[in-house]
């Protein structure tokens, strides 16, 4: 099988700033890390490869070339190929423009399955996987917490999806897009010492807009359909904990608290 995993590199969400005019996150100078849900997708792909060595795993990311060391680290733990979609024309893309760029590249690729994360910690819209499915005319499912490895083949996949009140099992005819969550618990393997010293640059490619040929304004900030009315960084506040006893006074306190908050 050929598995393509999409990886988003996200900034430290506790240390970012926003451009007040455009509402776009300022990414320059931020330390980027791998998005947790996407890590689970890559980890699952490598787990399949460990069982079926003939499996090919490629990681594709739309990111600045500064993520090259991170991509090389993924190759050192077992990924066969890494592709970075990087061009100033892509800067400022919203989820729609991002999916448009990814879809044009992926349409040129051979694959059996596209594996992604469901959510990204710097936006959490979960739009891109579904938009990719629409762009590529592929079935797509989000919120996957487990893939049945014994029923994961070229033709189909069986997997569990968790919602608020149940876990449901689905089957999908492939090719398709499977989007995992961090609750799936798949973990990346550790690289060997020998792998850490290996030059993997030949397994990494940079794809620019020269290859994808988007016209000016089609993608990036100009091609983004999301209109930001107001943007701000959420500030987490500490709230004091209230402890009451399991007696009449404690029960009366909780009852009054719920009434004051409008729950009763």
C-alpha positions in Angstrom: 0.0 0.0 0.0 1.0 3.6 -0.5 0.0 5.8 2.4 0.3 9.6 2.3 0.1 11.4 5.7 -0.6 15.1 6.0 1.3 16.9 8.7 0.7 20.4 10.0 3.4 22.2 12.0 1.8 24.4 14.5 3.2 27.2 16.7 3.3 27.3 20.5 -0.3 28.3 21.1 0.7 29.9 24.4 3.2 32.3 22.8 1.7 33.5 19.5 0.5 36.9 18.3 -2.1 37.9 15.7 -1.8 40.6 13.0 -4.4 43.1 14.0 -5.3 44.1 10.5 -5.5 40.7 8.8 -6.4 38.5 11.7 -3.7 36.1 10.6 -1.4 34.4 13.1 2.2 35.8 13.0 4.3 32.7 12.5 7.7 34.3 12.0 10.1 33.5 14.7 7.8 31.0 16.4 8.9 27.5 17.4 6.9 25.0 15.3 5.9 21.6 16.6 4.1 18.7 15.0 0.3 18.8 15.4 -0.7 16.0 17.9 -3.6 14.5 15.8 -1.3 14.4 12.7 1.4 12.7 14.7 -1.1 9.9 15.4 -1.8 9.5 11.7 1.9 9.2 10.9 2.4 6.8 13.8 -0.4 4.5 12.5 1.1 4.5 9.0 4.4 3.4 10.4 2.7 0.7 12.5 1.2 -0.6 9.2 4.6 -0.5 7.6 6.2 -2.4 10.5 3.7 -5.3 9.9 3.8 -5.0 6.1 7.3 -3.8 5.1 6.3 -3.3 1.4 4.1 -0.4 2.5 5.3 3.1 1.4 4.8 6.0 3.7 5.1 9.7 2.6 4.5 12.8 4.7 3.3 15.9 3.0 3.1 19.3 4.7 2.3 22.8 3.6 4.8 24.9 5.6 7.9 27.1 5.3 11.2 25.3 4.5 12.3 25.9 8.1 10.4 22.7 9.0 13.0 20.7 7.1 14.7 19.3 10.3 11.4 18.1 11.6 10.6 16.4 8.3 14.1 14.8 8.3 13.4 13.5 11.8 10.2 11.8 10.5 12.2 10.1 7.8 14.7 8.9 10.4 11.9 7.0 12.3 10.7 5.2 9.2 8.9 7.5 6.7 10.1 6.8 3.2 9.6 10.3 1.7 8.8 13.8 2.8 7.3 16.7 0.7 7.2 20.3 1.8 4.8 22.6 -0.2 6.5 25.9 0.4 6.1 29.2 -1.5 5.4 32.9 -0.5 2.2 32.6 -2.6 0.8 30.2 0.0 1.3 32.5 3.0 -1.8 33.5 4.9 -4.0 30.7 3.4 -7.2 29.9 5.3 -8.5 26.3 5.5 -10.1 26.7 2.0 -7.0 27.9 0.3 -4.9 25.3 2.2 -7.1 22.5 1.0 -6.9 23.9 -2.5 -3.1 23.8 -2.5 -2.9 20.3 -0.9 -5.5 18.9 -3.3 -3.7 20.1 -6.4 -0.5 18.4 -5.2 -2.2 15.2 -4.1 -4.1 14.9 -7.4 -0.7 14.3 -9.0 0.2 11.5 -6.5 -0.6 7.8 -6.4 -1.9 6.6 -3.1 -4.3 4.1 -1.5 -5.1 6.1 1.6 -4.6 9.7 2.8 -4.1 9.8 6.6 -4.6 13.1 8.5 -5.4 14.4 11.9 -8.9 15.6 12.7 -8.0 18.8 14.6 -5.2 21.3 14.7 -4.3 22.9 17.9 -3.8 26.4 16.4 -7.3 26.6 14.8 -9.3 23.5 15.6 -11.8 24.0 12.8 -11.3 20.4 11.4 -12.2 21.8 8.0 -9.3 20.7 5.9 -9.8 16.9 5.8 -13.5 17.3 4.7 -12.5 20.0 2.2 -9.9 17.8 0.7 -12.4 15.0 0.3 -14.6 17.4 -1.6 -11.7 18.6 -3.8 -10.5 15.1 -4.6 -13.9 13.4 -4.8 -12.9 11.0 -2.0 -14.8 9.6 1.0 -13.6 11.1 4.2 -14.2 10.4 7.9 -13.0 12.4 11.0 -12.8 11.6 14.6 -11.3 8.1 14.2 -10.0 6.6 17.4 -9.0 3.1 16.1 -8.3 1.5 12.7 -8.7 -2.3 12.5 -5.3 -3.3 11.2 -6.6 -6.7 10.3 -9.2 -5.2 7.9 -7.0 -2.4 6.5 -6.4 -3.3 2.8 -6.0 -1.8 -0.6 -9.8 -2.1 -1.1 -11.3 -1.0 2.2 -10.7 0.1 5.8 -12.7 -0.6 9.0 -12.4 1.9 11.9 -14.1 3.2 15.0 -15.3 6.8 15.4 -16.1 8.3 18.8 -18.8 10.9 19.3 -20.1 12.4 22.5 -22.4 9.5 23.4 -21.2 6.4 21.4 -18.4 4.7 19.5 -19.5 3.6 16.0 -17.8 1.2 13.6 -17.6 2.2 9.9 -16.3 0.6 6.7 -14.9 2.7 3.8 -14.1 1.8 0.3 -10.7 3.0 -0.6 -9.0 5.2 -1.8 -10.3 7.6 0.9 -9.2 10.0 3.6 -9.0 8.8 7.2 -8.7 11.5 9.9 -7.5 10.4 13.3 -7.6 12.0 16.7 -5.0 12.0 19.5 -7.3 9.8 21.5 -6.3 7.0 19.1 -3.1 6.8 21.1 -0.8 5.8 18.2 2.8 6.8 19.1 5.8 7.5 16.9 8.8 5.1 17.3 12.1 6.3 18.5 15.0 6.6 16.0 18.0 4.4 16.3 21.4 6.0 17.0 22.4 4.9 13.5 19.4 6.6 12.0 20.2 9.8 13.8 23.5 10.0 11.9 22.0 9.2 8.5 21.8 11.9 5.7 18.2 11.7 4.6 18.2 14.9 2.4 17.7 12.8 -0.8 14.3 11.6 0.6 13.0 15.1 1.0 11.6 17.4 -1.8 10.4 21.0 -1.9 7.4 21.8 -4.1 6.8 25.4 -4.9 4.1 27.3 -6.8 6.3 26.9 -9.9 5.1 23.3 -10.0 1.5 23.9 -8.8 0.9 26.9 -11.0 -1.7 28.9 -9.1 -2.5 32.3 -10.5 -2.0 35.3 -8.2 -4.8 35.6 -5.8 -6.0 32.0 -6.1 -4.4 30.9 -2.8 -2.7 32.6 0.1 -4.3 35.5 1.7 -5.9 36.7 -1.5 -7.5 33.3 -2.2 -8.8 32.9 1.3 -12.6 33.0 1.7 -12.6 33.4 5.5 -13.3 37.0 6.5 -12.0 37.7 10.0 -14.1 40.3 11.8 -12.0 40.3 14.9 -9.1 38.2 16.2 -7.7 37.9 19.7 -5.5 35.5 21.6 -7.5 33.7 24.3 -6.1 34.2 27.8 -6.5 31.3 30.2 -7.5 32.5 33.7 -7.0 30.6 37.0 -10.2 30.1 39.0 -10.0 29.2 42.7 -11.3 25.8 43.6 -14.2 25.6 46.0 -14.5 22.5 48.3 -17.6 21.8 50.3 -18.5 19.0 52.6 -21.1 16.3 51.9 -23.4 17.6 54.6 -26.6 19.8 54.7 -24.5 23.0 54.5 -22.5 21.8 51.5 -25.7 20.6 49.7 -27.4 23.9 50.3 -24.3 25.8 48.9 -24.3 23.7 45.7 -28.0 24.1 45.2 -27.7 27.9 45.6 -24.7 28.0 43.3 -26.6 26.1 40.5 -29.5 28.5 40.9 -27.2 31.5 40.6 -25.7 30.1 37.4 -29.1 29.5 35.9 -28.9 25.7 35.9 -31.9 25.3 38.2 
